Amino acid sequence: MTDADKAQVDSMHRHGLPPSKIMGLIAGQAGGYEFAGFTKKDLDNYIERNLRSKIIEGDVNATLNYLHGKAEDAPMMIVRHSLTDDDKLEHLFWADDLSRFDYQYFGDVLAFDSTYRKNKYNRPLVIFSGTNHHRQTCIFGFGLLADEQTKSYKWLLDNFSEAMMNKHPSLVITDGDNAMKSAIEEIFPNATHRLCAWYLYKNAVSHIKDLEFREKFKKCLYGKFECDEFEEYWHDMVESFVDSRDSILALVQNLERALRDYINNEIVAEFKTINGEHVPTTGLHSLERHAASVYTREIFWEILEEIKSVAALDIVSSGSRSTTTEYKIIKYGRPDHEYIVLYDQDTQKMVCQCQRWDSYGIPCSHMFCVMKR
């Protein structure tokens, strides 16, 4: 391989392309595999030698040096690790400055996932994540644990809490087991802990492009199994998906690439929100324009559907008690089904019986119907 070949391979590999795709791209550029100048085996050997040279002082030392080196350039980045009695790596936690910043805004709901084993030591990788105001996944931090014992999760959650300036989530969603549950109860005693099938499937769809795996995963969530049948099905499915050959250093660098993608997605969505100008499409122009000015684009499209639905609603009665007015609303074609909206004139707050605001975070069509009145 020439120096130019190596430079091109390094660039592609650094951006996450596997050796098979790198070889295919180079062969395509050259006009065929026979004109590439080297074989797939040559490529594999070069990548392996390159990786070994990076971790010549040991995988753990190379990883810690890499992370602490980044922390020197970004003072808000947090890196914590613990060692066993014989000086081997026990646990590792890290979160960069942007992740810590995002958590202060979006950390009320924390997803805590430890299903991954993407490293050659088969250690649990924990990913802390949430959802931002564009309905996108945002990453709050990563952890690598020695095992899945309660004390290991407690160590991780302690360090996570410290890194996030002791801001505790209101709700923690996990794929969890009893050890994880015990740790959450101790470190975040006031948080509600839930397992959510919808979240687990949405997470899989967002991150896994393999359609066959996604269908198998859906069957796991919603299919009818006896306990033993489920355990066997789950084990076979995970074994067919997870690649456990990465070193810790390679794992950290792969996670960095994924994190950059999430950050870029948020920047693009923010740009569209700030610079885009919405043209009203309903008759309720003032409501529509105001919603477009205060919500991100992604959320606004959902709200617009609620505003459009006002056309099918009608207020059939209203009555006041003190400063509160009660509105009864029906939908066209469903006169037997009423929704009640309460509006307080002093506080200018609304409450709707459908509870869409409480469950989904946006005003419902019934509220917009009252706003119209």
N, C-alpha and C positions, 0 to 999 in steps of 0.2 A: 504493500500500500504506500502511495506517495504521501508527502506532507499535506498536499491539497485534499487527497482522499480522507486523511485522518481528520483534518479540520472540518470537513463537511460532515463526516460521521459524528464528530463530537457535538456539532451544532444540532443535528437532528436528534441525537440521543439525549441531549440536555433538555430538549423540548418535549421529551416523553415518547418519541417514536420507538417501537420495538425493532430489534435487529432485522426481522423478516421484512418489515415495511421499508426500512432504510435500504436494504439490499435491492428491493423492488424499485425504489425511486432512482437509485444510482444506475441500475441496469436500464431503466427506462430512458434516462438521460443519455446513456452511452449507446443505445440502440439495440440492446440485448445483453443477456447475462454473460455471453462469451466475450463481450467487448468491455466489461466493467473493469478489467485489470486485476481483479482479485475474486476469490470465491467467498461463499457464505461462511465457510469454516474460518477463512482468514479474518473476516469481519468479527465473528464471535470471539476468536482468540484475542483480537485487538481490544475489544470492549472489556473482556474479562481482565486482561493485563492492566488496562487503564483503571478499572475499578480497584484492583488489588493495590495499585500504586497509591491510590487515594487513602486507603485504609491500612497502610503499611505499619502504622503504630497501633493498629487494632481498631476494629469497627467502632467500639464505644468511644475511645479517645478521639478518633476522627470526627465522630458525630458531635461530641461535646465541644470540641474545638471549633467546629463549624458553627454551631448554634451560639456559643459565647462570643465568637468573632462577630456574628451578625448583631448580637446585643450591644457590643461596643459601639457600633455605628448607629444603633437605634436605642437610645437609653430607656425608652418606654417598653421595650421588649422584655419579657420575663422568661427565664430559663431556670428550672429547678430539677435536681436529681438527687437520688439517694443511692447508697452503696451497701452491699451485703457485708458481712463480717470478713469475708475474704477479698474485699475490694472489687467485687464485680458489680455491674450495674443492676440495680434493683428496680427503681421506678424513674420515669422521666416525664416532665411536663413542660410545655412551652406555649407561649402566646405572644404574637407580635403587637405592635402599637395600635394598628388599625383594628385588630380583633378586640383589644381591650376597649377601644373607643366605641366600637359597634355595640359591645355588651351593655354599656351604660344607657344606650338608647333602646336596644331591642332585647335585653336580657330578662324581661319579665317571664317569658316562656323559654325554657331551656330544654333542648333535646340532648340526651346523654346516651350515646350509642357505643357499645363495646363489642359489636358482632364481628369486627374485622380481625384477620390474622395475617395481614399482608407483610410478613417479614420472615426471614428464614429461621428465626428462633421460636416461631409460633406463639409469640407473646400477644396478649390482648392490646389492640390499639383502640383508644377511646377518642371519639370526636365530639366536642361540644359545639352545638350549632343552634341557630334560631332562624327566625324569618324577619326580614326587614320590611320597610314601608313600600317596597315594590313587589311584595310577595315572593321575594327571592331568598334562597338559603344564604345565610351568612355564618361564617365560622368564627367561634370564640376562642378556640384553643385545642390542643392535642395532648394526649397522654399515652405513654407506653408503660404497661405494668408487668410485674413479674408473674402475677397470677390474678385470679378473680375472687380473692378473699375480701371480707369486709374491711380489714385493716388496710389493704391496698387501696380500695376505693376511698376510704377515709383520708388517706395520705393525699390522694389525687384531689379530692374535693376541698380539703383544707388549703392546698396550694392554689387551686382554682379560685376559691373564695378570696384569698389574700390578694391574688393578682387582680381581681376585679373589685378591689377596694371594699370588700365585704358587702357588696350589693347582692342580696339573695333573690333568687327567682321566686315568683308567685306560684308557678306551675313547672314541674319537671316531668318530661315525657321520656320513658326509657323502653328498651327492649327487655328489661331487667330480670334479675334473679333475686333470691332472698338476700344475698350478700350486698348487692347494690342497694336494695331497698333499705336495709339496716343502716348503711352509710348515709344515704340521703336523709333518713329520719333524724340522724344525729347531727349532721352538718347543716342541713336546711330544715329545721324542725317545723317551720311555719308554711313550708311549701306543700302544695297538693301534688301527689305523685300518681301518674296515670300511665297505663299501657294503652296504646291507641293503634288498632289495626289499620285504620284509614291512614294515619301518619306513616306507619311502616311501609304500606304499599306505595304511597305517594313518594316516599323517600327512595324506594327501589326504582320506580319509574323515572324519577329525576336523574338518577346517577348511573343506572344500568341500561345499556342500549340493547342487550341481548334479549330479543323478544321471547325466545324459548324459556330463558331463565325467569323472565317476568311472569310468564304464564304459570310456571311451576310455583313461583313465590305466591302468586294469587291463590293458587289451590291450597297452599299451606295455610293461608289466612282464613279462607272461607270454606274449605272443603271439610267433609265429615270424616274424621279419623278416630280410631281408638288410640290411646296414648302411645302404645308401642309402635303402631303403624306410623304415627306422625313422626316420632323420633327417628325411625329408620328412613322415612321419606326426606326429612330435613337434612339428616347427615349426608345422604347421597347427593342431594341438591347442592349443598355448600361445598362438598368435596370437588364437585364438577366445576365450580366457579372460582374459588379463591386460589391465587398464585402465591406460594409461600417461599419464594426464592430470594426475595430482596434482602439486602443487608439493611441495618438500621439507617446508615447514612443515605442509602438510595431511597429508603422509605421516606425519610424527612424531606429529601429533595423533591420526590414525587408529590408529597403533600403540599409543598410550597408552590409547585406549578398549578395544582388544583386551586389553591387559595388565590393565586393571581387571577385565575379565570373568574372566580366568584367576584373579586374586587372589580375586575374589568366590566362584568355584567352590570354591577351596581352603578359604575361611572356612566355607562351608556344609557341606562334607564334614567339616571339623574339628569343627564344632558337633555334627553327627550322631554322630561317633565318641565325643566326650567325654560327651554327654548321653544317648545311647541306651543302653538296657539289653537285652542279648540273653537270650532265653528258650531254654534248651537244647532241641534237637530230636532228639538222638541218645541212645543209651544211655551214651555215654562223657562223662558230664556234667562231670567234673573237667577233662578235656582240653579240652573245648569251651569251658568258662567261662574257663579260663586263656588260651586262644587269643584269645577275645573281649576279654580285658583288655589284651593286649599289642600287638594289631594294629589298624590302622585298619579301619573298616567294609568298605571296598572290598576290602582284602586278605583280611579274615576270611571274606567270602562264598566266596572261592576256596578257602581252607583248609577251610571247612566241607564242601565237596564231597570233599576228601581224607579227612576224618574219616568221612564217610558211607560211603566206599568200603571202609573197614576190614571192614565186614560181609561182604564177598565174598572176604576174604583168610584164609589159614590158614598158621601156622608149622609146617612139616613136620619141621624138625630144627634143632638148635642145638648148638654146641660152643664151648668156651672154650680160649684160649691166652693165658697170662699174664693180663692185665687185660682183654683184648678177647674179646667173645663174637660169634660169627658165627651169624646167623639166616638160614635158607633159607625163603622165602615163596612160595606159589603162589596164584593167583587161581582162584576157583570157575569151573569150565568150561574151564580151561586148565592142566591138571596137568603138561603137558610144558614149561611156561615158568616158570623159577625166577627170583626176585629175591633178591639177597644184601644184607643190612644188617649192618654192623659197628658194635658199640657198645662204647666204652671206659668201664669203670666209674669209673676215676680221674678222667678229664677230663669224663665225661658227654657225650661227643660221639658223633654218629652219622654214618655215611657209607652212602649207598645206591647200589647199582649203576645204578639208573635215572637218576641225576644230575639229578633235578628241582630239587633245592636249588641246584645249581651253575648250571643253565640258567635257572631261573625265580624263584629266591629264596624259595621256601616249602617247608616240609616235605612229603614225599610220603606217600601212604597207607601205604606199606610201613614208613616210620618210625613212623607213628602205630600201626601194628599191633604193632611192637616196644614202643612206649611202653605200650600196653595190657597186654602180657605183663609 
